[in-house]
Amino acid sequence: MNSHFHRRTLGAALAAALAVLAAPAAFSQAPSEKPLRVIAAGPAGATTDMVARLFADGLQKELNQPVIVDPKPGAGGAVAVNDLMQAPHDGNTVLIALNALVSEIPHIVKLRIDMSKEIKPIAELARGGLVMVGNPSVPAKNLAEVIAYAKANPGKVSYASYSAGTLSHVMGLQLNKAAGIDMTHVGYKGSTPALADVMGGHIPLMFDGIPTSIPLIKAGKIVPYAVSLPQRSPLLPNVPTFTELGYPQLEALGWQGLWVTPDVPVAAQTRLREAALKVMAQPTTRERLKDFGLEVGQPRTPDELTKSLRSDYERVGAVLKSIDFKPE
């Protein structure tokens, strides 16, 4: 799979989406009878869209306000960000998107804007990590055996990522360095084709998002070795964390957040955040997210979320710089 082509294509799409960005609109506290528009960064039916619709139902009740979900695919989330920036900055248009929009995408393609300054996270809605998986034919029952296998076959063991430059790519580089192995990276355009090749025995290993791997793990089509979360996932309770296994540098978290432009009135930001926290606290929200392969988010403050984004951005950047990875 030509990951170079994928990055170039994504870069062109991003450049087009971000060529013209509207200046911040004048804002005021809008009345609650005006609908809340939730832009979901991704196609209809994808995980972000499902999370957005789940929270839209809850926010509608908490805010006593109509809520409309508007999925916006394209350009790694830049189309959705562009839409948010062009809408009135009054708190009646929000974005639901992955943290990768700020922590990873800017390393993969050259952007005309600084994502970290144009959008602000006000709540972490849902979280998930990555899981290292392999084809059942790999002669390894656990991570230690995977590492031993890679050491015994130098230069012959490869791993897939769902896209070059993402955390799925970076984690393999980190494991190479930490364990003293030299797995070869193969970048794909999404989890689906990468997982198909892992299941087909064309590539032995992969770092994948937990939601897309769980059904295949349960079906016995792929084998899990470790998860990147701070604690074991309740969705994969028998799979250890990388930290447990002696590789704390592979701890990493992906999360779906509620975002606004920074100039949205503070009162509107507070109102939205408080409503989101109430939805997160509902048992039905937790159960629905579990169906998606996700856990409910933690009540981290906007400042804490911003600091974590900066840290993740720097971490990913340092690893990619070590292999001379260039954005396009």
C-alpha positions, 0 to 999 in steps of 0.5 A, spaced: 500 500 500 502 506 498 502 510 504 506 516 500 500 517 495 495 517 501 499 522 505 499 526 498 492 525 497 490 527 504 494 533 503 491 536 497 484 535 500 486 539 506 489 544 502 483 545 498 479 545 504 483 550 508 484 555 502 479 560 504 477 560 512 472 565 514 474 571 519 471 569 526 464 572 526 461 576 531 458 573 537 452 573 542 449 569 547 444 565 543 437 564 545 436 556 547 430 555 542 435 556 536 437 549 534 444 547 536 448 544 530 453 538 532 458 538 526 461 530 526 468 530 523 467 524 519 462 520 514 455 518 516 455 512 520 462 512 522 464 512 530 465 519 530 458 520 527 455 515 532 458 518 538 455 525 536 448 522 535 448 519 542 450 525 545 446 529 541 440 525 544 442 527 551 444 534 550 437 536 547 434 533 553 439 537 558 439 543 554 432 543 552 434 545 545 433 542 539 440 539 536 442 537 529 447 532 527 451 534 521 456 529 519 462 532 515 467 527 512 473 529 508 481 532 509 482 528 515 477 533 519 479 539 516 472 540 512 469 539 519 473 545 522 472 549 516 465 549 517 465 550 524 470 556 523 465 559 518 459 558 522 457 564 527 461 563 534 455 564 538 455 557 542 450 554 537 455 550 533 460 545 536 464 540 533 465 533 535 472 530 533 478 526 535 484 529 539 488 526 533 485 532 529 490 537 533 495 531 536 497 527 529 494 530 523 498 537 523 504 532 523 502 528 517 500 534 512 502 541 511 496 545 514 495 553 513 492 554 520 494 552 527 489 547 529 491 548 536 489 555 536 483 555 531 479 550 536 478 548 543 476 542 547 471 543 552 469 536 554 472 529 553 466 525 551 469 518 550 475 515 550 479 509 547 486 506 546 490 502 541 491 494 541 496 491 538 494 485 534 496 479 530 494 474 525 493 467 529 498 464 525 504 468 529 508 464 533 507 468 539 501 468 545 504 474 548 508 480 547 514 478 550 514 472 545 512 477 539 518 481 541 522 474 541 520 472 535 522 479 532 529 478 534 529 471 532 527 474 525 531 481 524 528 485 518 523 480 516 517 482 521 512 487 519 506 491 522 500 495 519 498 502 521 491 505 519 495 511 516 502 513 516 504 518 521 498 516 526 499 513 533 498 507 529 505 508 526 508 511 531 507 506 537 510 501 532 516 505 532 516 506 539 516 499 541 522 498 536 526 502 540 524 500 547 524 493 545 531 493 541 527 490 535 526 492 527 519 491 525 518 494 518 512 499 518 506 498 512 501 504 512 494 503 509 488 507 508 484 506 514 483 500 519 479 496 514 484 494 509 489 493 514 485 488 518 483 485 512 491 483 510 492 481 517 487 476 517 489 474 510 496 473 513 499 478 508 502 482 514 503 479 521 501 485 526 498 491 527 496 497 532 489 498 531 483 502 534 480 498 539 473 499 536 475 496 530 479 490 532 474 488 538 469 484 533 475 480 530 478 479 536 471 476 539 471 472 533 478 469 533 480 472 527 486 476 530 489 475 537 490 481 542 497 482 545 497 489 549 493 495 549 495 502 550 490 505 555 493 507 562 489 501 565 486 495 562 480 496 558 473 493 561 472 491 553 478 487 553 479 485 561 484 479 559 489 483 555 494 487 559 497 494 558 503 496 555 505 499 561 504 492 565 508 489 560 514 494 562 513 499 556 510 505 559 512 509 553 507 506 549 501 508 553 497 512 549 489 515 549 485 517 543 478 521 545 472 524 542 471 531 544 466 536 544 470 542 541 468 550 539 472 556 537 476 559 543 472 566 542 465 563 543 462 566 550 465 563 556 458 562 559 456 558 552 462 554 553 460 553 560 453 551 559 455 546 553 460 543 558 456 542 564 450 539 559 456 534 556 458 532 563 451 530 565 450 526 559 456 522 560 454 521 567 448 517 565 449 509 565 445 509 558 451 513 555 456 508 558 452 502 555 451 505 548 459 507 548 461 500 550 457 497 544 461 502 540 468 499 543 469 506 547 469 508 554 466 514 557 470 520 557 473 523 564 471 530 566 478 533 565 478 540 564 479 544 558 486 546 560 487 539 562 485 537 555 489 542 552 495 540 555 494 533 553 494 535 546 500 539 546 504 533 550 501 528 545 503 533 539 510 533 541 511 526 543 508 524 536 512 529 532 519 527 536 518 520 534 516 522 527 522 526 526 527 521 529 525 517 522 525 523 518 518 523 516 516 529 513 509 532 512 506 533 505 
